[in-house]
Amino acid sequence: MLIRDSNTTVLFEGTAEVLEGYAEVFGCPVKKLKTRKLTPLYLKDGAVEVDGLCIKVSGSTIPESWENIVEEIESNEWRRILLIGETDTGKSSFAVWLINRLGGRKCVIDADIGQADIAHPGAMGMGTALQCPSLSEIEISEGFFVGTTSPLGNETRCLMGFARLSTMAEGDWIIVDTTGWVRGKRARNYKLAKLEVFRPDVVVCMGTTPYYLDEYNTIAIESFVPKKRSRELRGAIRGECYAEWLKNTRPVTINANEVKIGNTTLFKGRELRDGILTEIFNRLIFAELGSDFLNICVKEEHIGMEAIKLLKEVYGVEDVNIFTPDCFSNLAVGIYSSRYEGIGLIKSIDFNSRKIDILARAKDIRRIEFGEFRIEDGKEVFTRVP
């Protein structure tokens, strides 16, 4: 569709090319842009060709409160900015608006592990930019593999990653985008812990200010999102993101004795084979005993709670992990060299030689971190690994 107009916002999903005149997305001048979500392109004057969903609106759709807050942030020199709001309230969009409106070098920490833009779902990412039409356009400089797409039940690991990136962040302005998990006691404590780690100069709240932020400097602004995304659409977007990050991966075999293995107890104990285990498990593949864990790999997993309780008492451990080799097929892992390289997939594990076959981009692999889900046909499948 060809649109020739002035002072017009074109909400589009697909590809847009500015043929003449001037257009911008969240304050960033653009000539051509492809997007997977409804995006407001403001056409000051000229013509734009859109391939995909397209809605034309008169004037700018940017809320007035967004315009005003930039001046307030600059005049008060609030350098450390953290964004809070529920899912689909415009946090990422406002982060882009700040990047394009504030002068100097902006460092962005994308801590939204569910709908990650700088990294991929399941990981936090950080990068710097002067201008950009979307957070996904920012090149990742460092990341942290969390291994799950929700902070619920994984608050400690999420805070570990957030603390690590916060200490590394450098720029004239540091902007933090967060998840939409804001309701309930656990969400409240999680957000407060993040605030203690980051110590922002100002907390920008999308829509309303949560009651538990009364001790912090807060500003509430209008939420803005062109279109709410369904659970199915958000899942489809994550699938596309995985596919993009897994492009150009190659088979690599690593040895667990030579490469660090994190976020798991696998290969952290001494190998174990005794009469008790062989009596309970007819098809035992591998077992190891650590100071507080017992890992058991079998061909088929069928065991009751009484047997697990017995194993805990006999071996004096807190955790008994029973799993099959299939649990590791297409398991998502974080790949590290001297920095975070992105997501990879485990294809198989040889428990005797401790060799792990994976798909990864990086050549110099120094560490891998196990995730809590496998990727099957672009979708996450929860799996239980040690």
N, C-alpha and C positions, 0 to 999 in steps of 0.2 A: 504493500500500500504506500502510495506517495502522499506525503503531507507537506503542503506549502502554506506557512502561516507565520505569525509573530506572537510573542508573549503567550505561548501555548506549551502545556506539558503533555507529552506523549507517554502514557503508561504502556510499556511494551514488555513482552516476554518472547525472546527469540533473538533476531539480529536487527540492528538499526545502523544505517549509514547516513551520515550528514552529507548531502550533496552540495549544499551551498549555505552560506550564512554561519551563524554561531549557535552551538548547543552545548549544554553541560549536564552532567549527572552528579547530583549532590555537590555542586560547586566546582567540579572538575571538567574542563573543556574536553570534548570528545569528538571524534570523527567517525569511528566505527566501534560498535560494542555488541558482544554476544552475552546473553544472560539467561539463567535458568529460572529466575523468579521475576515477578512483575517489578519493573524498574522505572522510575520517573525521569524522563529525558526532557529537560526544559529547553525549548526552542525559542531563543530570543528573536531571531528572524531567519528566514531561509527555507530550506526544503530538506526533508528527511525521508528515506526509503526504509520501510519496516517490513520484515518478513517474519510473521508470527502473530501472536495476540497483540491487539493494539486498541487503546482507548484514548481519545483526545479530550483534554480538559483545559478550559480557559485559565490563563494565568499560571502562577507558580504554586505548587502543592507543598512547598516547604513551610512548616509552621512558623509563625512569627516568633515564637519563643526560642526557636533554634537560632534565628538571626540574632536575637538579643543576647543570648548566653555567650556567644563568642566574644563580644565586647567585654562582658563581665569577667570572663576567664582571663582575657588579656590584661585588663586594667588591674586585676588583683594578683596577676602572675601566679595563678594556680597551675602549677606545672604537672602535678600528678593527679590524673582524672580517672575515676572509676565509674562505670555505667552499671546501673541496676534496673531491672524491669522484668516482667513476665515474658513468656515466649511470644514472639511475633508482636512486639511493641515498638520495634525500630531501633534497638540498641546498635546493631551493626551498621545500619544506615546512618545513625547519628555519629558513630565513630568515624565514618567516611567523611561526613560533613565537617567534623572538627579537623580532620587531616587536611582538607582542602581550604578551610577558612583560616586556620591558624598559620602564622609564618614559622619558618625554621624547619628543623628536622623532627619528625614525629616518630616515636617508637610505639608500636602497638603490640600488646599482649592479648592474643585471642584465647581466652580461657573457656570458651564454649565448646566443650568436648562433644556435644551432641550434633551441632550444626557448624562444625569448624570451617573457617574460611582460609586462614593462613596455612594451617596444617591440614589434617584430614580428621574425620570423625574418630574419636578415641584418643586424640592427642591434643595437647596445647601447642600453639605456635606463636612465634614472635618475629617481627620484622620492622623495618623502617621505611618511611615514605615521605616524599615532599607533597605529592598529589596522587590521587588514584580514584577511579570510578567505583571501585569495590574492594573490600578487604581481600578477596580472593586474588586480586592483582598484585598483592604485596608478596615479594619473594621471602621465603622463610629463611631466617638467619640462625635460629635455634628452636628446638622443640623439646617436648617431654611426652613420652608415650605413657598414657594412663592405662590403656587396655580395655576400656569400657566406654560406652557412650552416655552414661548417666552418672552423676556424682553420688546419687543415693546409694549408701552402703559402701562407697569408695571415697568418702570424704578425706581420709588421712592421706591416701595416695595422691588425690587431686591437690591437696594443700602442699604436699612435698614438691610437686611439679610447679605449682604456682610460686612457691617461695624461691625455687631455683631460678625461674625465669625473671622474677622481680629483682633479684640481686644482680642479674646480668643486664637489665634494661638500661639503656643510655640514650639520651636525646634531649632536645630543647623542651619537648613535651612527651609525657608518657601516658598513654591511653589504654585502659583495660576494658575489654568487652567480656561480659560474664554470661553464665547460663541463665535460663529463665526460671530456674528453681528458686522460688522466693517464699513459698507458703509452708507453714508448719514449723515446729520446733527445730527439727534437724536442719531444715533449709536456713532458718534464722541463725543458728549457731555456725553453720558453714559460711554464710556470708560475713558474719562478724569476725570469724577467724581470718578470712581473706582480707578484711579491712585492717586487722591488726598486723598482718604480714606486710601489706602494701603501704599503709599509712597515707592515704590520698589527701591532697589539699582540698578536694571537693568531690562529693558523690553526686552524680547526675542521675536522677530518678525519672524513669519514663512513665508518665501518667501521675501516679500518686507516690508519696514518700512513705516507705514502710515505717511503722511506729517504732521499731527497734533501732532506728538510726538517729535518735534524738541527741546523741553525744557527738555526732559528726556534722561537718559543714555540708549541707545538702541543698540541692536545687531541683525542683520538679519542673519538667517541661512536658509539652504535649507528646503523647505517643503518636507514632505515624508508621503505618505499614499499608501499602496499596492493596494487599490481599492476604488474608489469613491462609496458612498452609495446613492442609490436613495431615494426619499422621502418615497416611499412605504416601503423600507427596514428599514429606520430609524424609521418609525412608527411601524413596526413589532418588532423591537428590544425594543422599549419603551413598547410595549404590553407584551413582555416576562419579562421585568423588573418589571412591575406592578404585574404580576402573581407571581413572585418570592417573592416580598415584601408582597403580600397579603396571602401567604401561612401561615397556622397555625393561622389565625385570628379567633376570636370567637365573638359571639354576646354579646354586652355590652350595657346596658342602662344607660345613664347619665342624670342628671338633670341640666338644664341650670341655675338654681338658685344656684347650688353648684359647677359646673365646669365652668371655664372661657371659653368664646366663643370669638374667635378673627377673624379678617379680615371680619367682617360682622356687620351690625346694627341690626340683628335679636335679639329680646328680650332685646334690649337696651332702649326701650321707654316705655311709659305707655299705657296699653291696651285701645283701643278706640272702641266705638260702638255708633254711633249716626244716626240720620235720613238721613243726607246727604249721608253717605256711603251706608246705606241699600237701599236708593232710587236708587243710581247709580249701585250698585252691588247686584243682586238678590240672588247670591249664595256666600255670604261673609262668610269666615271661621274665619278669624282673622285679626285684624288691630291694629297697635300701632303707637303712635306719639312721636317723639323725638324732640330735639331742632332744628334740621335742616332736618329731614327726616320723611316720612310717609310710613310705610310698610303695604301692603294690600295683604292678601292671599285669593284667590278665587278658586272655583272649575274649572272655565273656564275663560281664560284671553281674553276679547274682549273689548277694550276701545280705543278711539281715542285720538289724541294729544290735542284736545280742552278740553276734560275732565281732562286730566292730568294737563293742564295749570290752569284750574279752581281749582283743588285740591291744587295746589301750592299756589294760591292766598288765598284761604279760610283758609288754615292751616298755611300759612306763612313758608313754608319749601322750601329747595333747591332741594331735591330729593324725588321723588315719585316712590316707588318700588312696582310693581304689579306682583305677581307670583302665581303659583299653587303648590300644594304639590309634583307633579311629578318632579318639578325642582330639588328637593333634593334627588330623588331616585338614589342611587349609586354615590352621590356627593363625590369627593375626598376631604379628610380632612387631615390635619397634626395632629399627635397625640404627645402630650408632657406629660411627667411625670416631673421629675426633669431635664430631658434633652430631646432632640428630639428622638422619638421612631420610627417614620416612617409614612407611609401612611395608612389611613383607609378609610372606605366607610360608608356614611350615608345610612341607609335602610329606615327609616321613622321618621317623627316628629309628636308628639302630641302637637298641639299648645295650647291646654287648660291646660294640666299639665306641659308643657314645658319639656317634656321628649324626648330624642333623642336616637333612636336605631341605633347603629353603629356596624361595624365589625372592630376589632382592635386586635393587638397582646398584647398590654400593659394592665396590670391590674390596675396599679395606674395612672389613667388618671386625670391630673390636668388642662389641657387646650387642646382645639381643635381649629384649624384654618381652616376656610372654603376656599375651592378652587374655581376655576372658570370653572371647567369641571367635567362632570360625566364620569365614565368608563363603557362602554358598549361593551362587547365582546373584551376586551383588547384595545379598541380604545377610544380616548378622544372625548367627545361630549360637545361642549361649552354650558354653561347654564348661565342664568342671575339670580343671587340670591342677596338679599339685603346686 
